[in-house]
Every structure is written in C-alpha cells, then in structure tokens.
C-alpha cells in the first residue's frame, strides 16, 4: 500500500477520525475505525466548550440481535456544537460524517411551542477531548457489527486522519504498507509486534527485504509465503503440503462469479484466504472496483461466505477490523492477477448454515418461460418489457400482475391503452393513481421521496440509512434504480432505469463510507427478493459529484404506506 495522503481544507489540515487505538494514548472510544473528514478545528482551545483530559467512559449496549455496540452517533449534516443547549450561537461545527461519543447527559428544550432533544457528546479536537451539546436532529445511530475485531497494534501513528494499519516499529520509523503482515497476525490471532519478531528471528533474510533499516516495502505473495512459513509453527499450525497454496491453483478458469463462488465455498472450509484487492484510501479503505481510476492495491483476509453466498466477511487491515461486503463487491475488487495465498486452518470451519430468505414474488398467470426476465409478459398479444412499475404495485397490493393490469384497464382505459399499447415505461405519476384506486387516499399513504424524510427541526429532507430504515417501518419505498440489461441486478446505469420496492435497510457504520449497511428489496426483473450493500444501492439510484468526499444522491421514488387494509398484509 502506498504512503498516506493528507487532505487540506480551509488552509488547515483536513482530518479523518481514526479511533480503535490500542496504545496507551488510545481514547476509550474504541469502536470507530473508519477514517472520515471532519471540521477544521480552531488552532487554539475553544473557551466556550468544556475541554477534558479525561477519556469519555466507554459504554456499550446489546442491540436486538445481541450484537455489542458502543453508544456513538454520527453527524448527518454540518453540525453546530454548543456550550449548552440554551446557547444561541454555536462554539464549533463538525462536518457531516463525524462520529461522536455520547456522555449520557440529555436535555429537552422548549422554544416556540416546540420541544427539541439535546445530547452531550465528546469528540477529539486536535490533541484534546472536547465536550459539547448537539441537537439530536443532527445525529444518527452509529451501528457496529464488529467492534474491537482487529489486531493489537501497540504503536499506531497518532494523527487522527491515519489509517489504522499505520504504525511505528521498534526502530522508530513509521510503516504504512503493513496490510500483508497484519493479515498474517490476524490469522494466528496475535499482536503485530510478536509476529514480526518471530518473522525476523526465523527468517531474517525475508524480513530484512521488507522492513529492515526503516524500509517500508510492499509485500508480494512470495514475501507473505516466507513470513507464513516462518511464524505458523510458532502458533501451533501444521506444515502439510497444503498448508500454504497459491490462490490461483484452486480457481476454475475463466474466473466468473458463479465459478469463483463455488471455488471459495469449497476451499474456505479448510483454509483462510489472503487475497489482493482494490481499495479507496479516501473512502476509508473500502473495497472498490479494480477498474476504478484512483485506487490502491491491498491485502485483505477472506474468512467466510454468508447469506447463501450473497455476502463475504473479511479482515481489512486498513481499518483493522472485520468488515462485510456483497460477494459482487468482493469479486469486482479482486485484482485480475488473482494473487493470494490459501492458509490452512487449525480446524476445519463448520459449514455456514443456509438461511431462509424472504420469498418475495408476484403471481403471474401467463408467464412465458422463453423470456429472459420474469417481468417480460405477453399482454393483449404484445410482448411487454417495461412492466417493472406495475409489478411493484402488484407486490404492494398483493395481487397478481394480471389482476392489477385488468384493474388498471378498467379505471384508466385511455392511459392503459397508451402505455400498454405502445410498450411505454410507466412513471410515478402513472403508478400513483393505480395505488390510490386501491384505497391509498389518506394523508401520508403516499408521499414523494423527499417529503417522506423532512426533518421537523432541520426543515429539510435528510436521507441517511438510519432515517430511511425508520420510514421503512411504516412504508414501502418504490425507488428508481439502474440495472444490468441482462441480469436485472442493480448497477450504476443511466441507460436502463427500473423500479424496485425497498423493504428493509439495515444500517452499518455511518452513511455509505465502507458499506453503509444492507438493503433488502423486491426486484420485478426476476420477480424475487434481493439484497445489496447500501453503497451498491445508492450507486444504482444515482450520485452526482465525487465519491467519497463530495457527492449527493439523486433520489426518485414514492413512499407507500404498508398494510392499509388487513387483506393487503404481506408478512
């Protein structure tokens, strides 16, 4: 991995927050490990704020799924910080995406016949911990699936904007390209310092080629093989002929997604995989496509495939923690050289049980099995390929597509004849009357996308994963996305636009930096339930600007109330 880059903002150092420190200077906030841009802080201490030399107390709670979470929030917009909730003018501001720790103090303030909730937060500003008050409207929950899941690094660099894998070794020199070494340490479940010491003692030649005399050389797969051979026995691993195997030797060529998935499933039962992928340093080390214009090659460790092959779980040294990605994201990120090493486990991994996933589909009375997509139908003697919107309505009202089309033909014969007779695409303005004819006529039954996310305090639409998830508790979301013409899978596309029904969003971390969470939806193309990472989803929705630092999502869709009548209940 290449050395760090430092962004500049407003003439001062731009920074990324890198917590989860393991040394004596580490803040107690140990779950935030993804770098992010933060507000440029004043050069001197902020007198209006309470600056504490004490570390905020680490508090944890278990969520509904039993996963441990630290009590953190992330800023959904540029966020004013106040000395107290009663203070009219803010003393500081934090950028969108900044993560803060709750102190546990809360207040409710009444003003202009409106009550607002405020929380006291702690955050790192330059070299001191600062406490202040934030209106809760600016905060969303920060969800952590894998807190404290990395390798112990005793001497990480101190700069907030550094990646977690940046560290100072015993010679006092800083190293940035430690991803391969950290993957080995993660496999043997040991801190990086003792692993490096064993490597140096058992194979000084290969160690010296990479790290001696302050060097910070990239590790090739041959270097990692030497390192593994030097340390595995020290940690109780065997030395069988299949202990270390080149990645390519267990792949079926040409390497397509189904073939690679089958190969990985077979090998991961007995081996870990250290594999070369593509990441974005500006995006917190997130996996990106190998054809991305700005990229860094990087070693990660693949541990398991879950969700019936839809997700992978990896260890990412950049953030020094476990992360999850969709299998498609992982596959697209792998370098075409297929560099990597299979490393035999001490014990075979139990097979990941197959999950029962939702069976979302619409009944079709006249399906044509010759057509490549389930949504392609013969209607009135003509092949129709643009019925995704009508399928979305059918899904929501829980009627067959044939019933919905006949109903539409009855209530709006002229519009029906124009759309179906000319094989036109159906816009939201055409879908809304069909829904209203099924009884969606009360206030709030159908909302424009932006209207459904208006924050009463901020007075504007705020579309974060957490707020989308909250709205989805009461509404479906018919969302416009881009898809692949052949498979119907979501992808960034301006040519082929498509309607899907979003059922559920499970937020992870903050915003979409890294993965952002998981989106579960009904896709009419193959008439089924599908799951995507939040980042995959918003890319298909459409973004403007430059990811990951300066962009906005181009939303288009309708919120439709769930279960307005008992006979429309689907779940």
Secondary structure, DSSP 8 states (H G I E B T S, - for coil): -------EETTEE-EE------STT--S--S--S--EE----SS--TTSEEESS-----EEE-TTS-EEE-EEEESS-EEEBSSTT-SS-SEEE-TT-EEEEEEEEEEEEETTEEEEEEEEEEEETTEEEEEEEEGGGEEE-B-SSTT-S---TTB---TTS-TT-EE-TTS-EE---HHHHHHHHHHT--HHHHHHHHHHH-HHHHHHHHGGG------HHHHHHHHHHHTGGGT----TTSEEEGGGG--SS--HHHHHHHHHHHHTTEEEEEEEEEETTTTTEE--TT-SS-EEEEEEEEEEEGGGTEEEEEETTTTEEEEEEHHHHHHHS-TT--EEEEE-SS-----------------TT--TTSSSTT-EEETTEEE---HHHHHHHHHHT--HHHHHHHHHHH-HHHHHHHHHTT----HHHHHHHHHHTT--STTSEEETTGGGEETTTTEE---HHHHHHHTTTEEEEEEEEB-TTT--B---SSSEEEEEEEEEEE-BSTTSS--EEEEEEETTTTEEEEEEHHHHHHHH-EEEETTTEEEE---EEEEES-SSGGG---
